[in-house]
């Protein structure tokens, strides 16, 4: 084998190695945020099912959840890029902070995911495309320096809630944007974010406070944050008891939501005595995230029965 052939073989091996490393990095980033992304993806799917009376077109069933998945992953990873300094305190195990992946790899993935979301949305209809653009815009305003909505009291959680609402509406807009039950589903999901998002902020209390952020736990206090989070699911359930017939849900919807509210209570109440144990709060938050899936199940039951 000539020197030229050896050089060509070495270049080929190096290229393969680099490609393999890039793929591994993208997988690590994807894996780190897919669980959170799935929460938003599920509400898109449920809204689609409700708006289509559980008879969606196959293309809608496949593509619309993928749109929200790409948007939410892109948003989470953009936030991780911006939050590298803060996460050294709040969560040093994250891939970008621990050095498992490079910042450039994350930027590439954010770009690819955003482009994929817009391309997929264009395949459905103009309304879905506008909603996807709006989601990406809210996600960018949430993280980018100088604007950084996540640093502002209440606005941070409102921005996350709006993103959740838009993600849910992506599902129903593939069929009928103004389906009443799908809109109720989207609003319910948006309100429930005021349970899980502040509890997540509670786990990030030390890092957020040292960086001058004005999250809900920092402004109203840690115990008041827990109290607020416990109260909201009961408000959702009570509202459904008053309006479920008007919204064309079966009585099983408020019953299921009442059970969900008590489940939320048992998950969150123990945090009262351990608000400064941030590892414990984070574990409880992971359980609280499951409430979003419980909400979707309750709504499905209320429509199907």
N, C-alpha and C positions, 0 to 999 in steps of 0.2 A: 504493500500500500504506500502510495506516494505521500509526501508531506502535505500536499494540497488535499488529498483525500482524508488524511488524519485531521487536518484543520476543519474540513467540512463536517466530519463526524463529530468533532468536539463542539462546533457551533450548534449542530443539530441537538446534541445532548443537553447543552446549556439552555437552548430555547425550550426544550421539553421540560427541563427542570423548573425554569421560570414559570412556564405555563401551569405546571403542576402546583407550584407554590401559590400562584394567583388564584387558582381554582380552590385550593384549600382555604385560603384567606377569605374568599367570598362565602364559602360554606360556613366557616366559623361565624362570620358576621350575620349571615342569614339565620343560623341556628340560635344565635344570641337573642334575637328579637322576634322570632316566629310565634312564640307563645303569646306575647302581647298583641302582635298583629292579628292573631286568630280571633281575638275578642271582637275587633272591628269587622273582620271578615264575616263572622257569624251573623252579625246584625244585618249586613247586606243580604246575606242568603235568606234570612227569615223575612225581611221586607219583600224580597222578590217572591217568595213562596206565598205570602199573604196577599200581595197585590195580584198575583196570577191565580188565586184560589187553588193553590197547590198543583197547578198544571202549567209550569213554565216551559218555554221552549228550551231545548237542550243547549243551544248556543248561549242563551241567557244564563242558564244554570251553571255553565262552565266559566263563562267569561266575566260576569259581573262580580263574583267573589274574588276573582284574580285581580280585578282592577283595584278593589279596596285593599287587598293584601299587598300589592305593589306600592300603593300610595302610603299605607301605614308603615310598611317596612322602610320606605324611603324617608319618611318623617322621623321615625325613631333613630335611624342611623345618622341622619343629619344632626339631630340633637346630640347624639353620642360624640360626633366630631367636635361640635362646639363645646361640649361639656367635659372634655378630657381633663382639664385642670380640677374642676369640681368633683369629678368622679374618683379622683385620686384619694379623696376623703370619703365620699359617699359609697362608692362601690369599686374598689381597686381591682376586682376580679374581671371587670369588663374587658373584652378583647383589645380595644384601642388603648386602654390604660395599662394593661399588663404587658403590652408589646407583642401580643400574638399576631396582630395584623398591623399594617401601616395605614396612616391617614390617607394616603393616595389610593389604596385599595378600597377604602370606605367611600371615598369621593366617586370613584368609578362606579361602584355598586349603586350609590344613590342616584347617579345620572341614568344608569341603565334602567333601574326600577321606575323612575319618573317617566322616562320615555316609553317604557312598556305600558305603564298605566294609561298614558294619553293615547297610545296606539290602540289599545284594547277598547278604551272608551269610545273612540272614533268609530269603531266597528259596530257599536250598539246604536247610539243616536246622539244628536247634538246636545240634548239635555244632560245625558250622562257625561259627555265630554266636558261641559261647563262645570258640572259638579266635581269632576275629577280635578279640573284646574283649580277650582275653589279650595278643595281639600289640600292640594299641594301648596297653594298660596298661604293658607292658614298655617300649615306645617312649617313653611319657611319663615313667616313672621314670628312664629313661636320661638324659633331658635336663633335666627341671624342676629349678630351683635348690633347694638344701638337701638334696634326696635325691640327685640327679645321679649316677647309677651310673657315668657315664662318667669321673668323677674318681677312681674307686676301683680300686686295683690288682687285676688279674685279673677282678674283678666286671664291669668294663666289657666285656671280651671275652666273658665268660660270658653277659652280657645280650644281646649281639649274636647269639651262638650260639643262645641259647634262642629269640630272635625268628626265626632261620632255621629252627630245628626246628619251631616252631609254624606258620610259613608253609608248610613242606613238608607238615605234617600236615593243613593245610586242604585240600590236593589229595586225599589219600587218604580223608579223612573224608567227602567228598562221596559216596563209594562204600562204603568199609569202613575204619574208623579203625584196625583191628588187622591189616591186611594186613602180613605179616612183611617182605616185600621193600620195601614202601613205608616201613616204619619204619627199616629198615637204610639206605635212601636218605636219610631225614631225619637220622639220626644221623651219617652220613658227611658230609653237607653241614654239619652243626653243627660237626663236628671240623675240617673244612677251613677254617672261619672263623678258627681259631686260626693259620692261615697268613697270610691276607690282611689281617685286621684289625690285628694287631700291626705289619705292614709299613706299613700306612697311618698308624699311630701314630708309626712311625719317621720318616715324612715330616713329621709335625706336632711333632716333638721339641721344637723351640725354643719355639713358642707354648705347648705344653702345660706345659713345665717352668716357664716364666715365670709361669704362672697356677696353679702349685701342684698340678697333676694328677699322679696316680701311675699312669701307663700302664705297660705291660709293658716297653717300651724304657727308660723312665726308671728303673725298679726293678732289672731284671736286666742292663741294659746293651744297647747297640746291637748289638754283634756276637753276643751270646748270643741276641738276638731273631731275628737272621737264621738262626742255627744251629737254633733251635727251629722256625722256619718251614720250613726245608729238611727237617728230620727227619720232621715230621708226615705228609706225603704217603706216605713210605715205610712208616710205621706203618700207615696205612690200607690200602695195597697188601698188606702182610704179613698183616694181619688177614684180608683177603679170601682169601688163599692158604690159610689154615687153615680158614675157615668157609664158603667159597662154596657148597659142596655142601649143607651144612646149611641155608643160607639160600635154597636153590633158585635160585642163579645159575649160569650156564654158566661154564666155565673162561676164556672170553674176558673176563669181568669183571676178575679179578685181573691178567690179562695187560695189559688196557687201562689199569688203574690203576697198574701198574708203569711203563708208558710215561709216564703222567701224572706220576708221582713224579720220573722223570728229567727231564722237561720242566720241572717246578718247580725242580729243581736248577739247570738252565741259566739259568733266569730270575732266580733269587734269589742264586746264588753271587757274581756280580759286585758285589753291594751291599756285600760284606765290605770292599772297599777304598775304598768311597765312602759310608760311613754318614753322613757330615756334609754330603754333597752332596744336599740335600733335593729339589731339582728332579729329579735323577737317580733318587732313590729313588721319587719320585712316578711317574715314567715307568715304572719297573720294576713298581710296584704295579699300574698299569693293565694291564700284561701279566699279572701274577699273578691278577688278577680273572678272566681268561679260564679259569683252572684250574677254576673252578666249573662253567663250561659243559662243560669236558672231563670232569669228574666225572659230570655228567648223561648225557653221551653214553656213557661207559663203562658206566654202570648200565643204560642202554637196551640196549646191545649184549649185556650179560650176561643180560638177560631175553629178548630176542627170538631169540637164537641157539639 
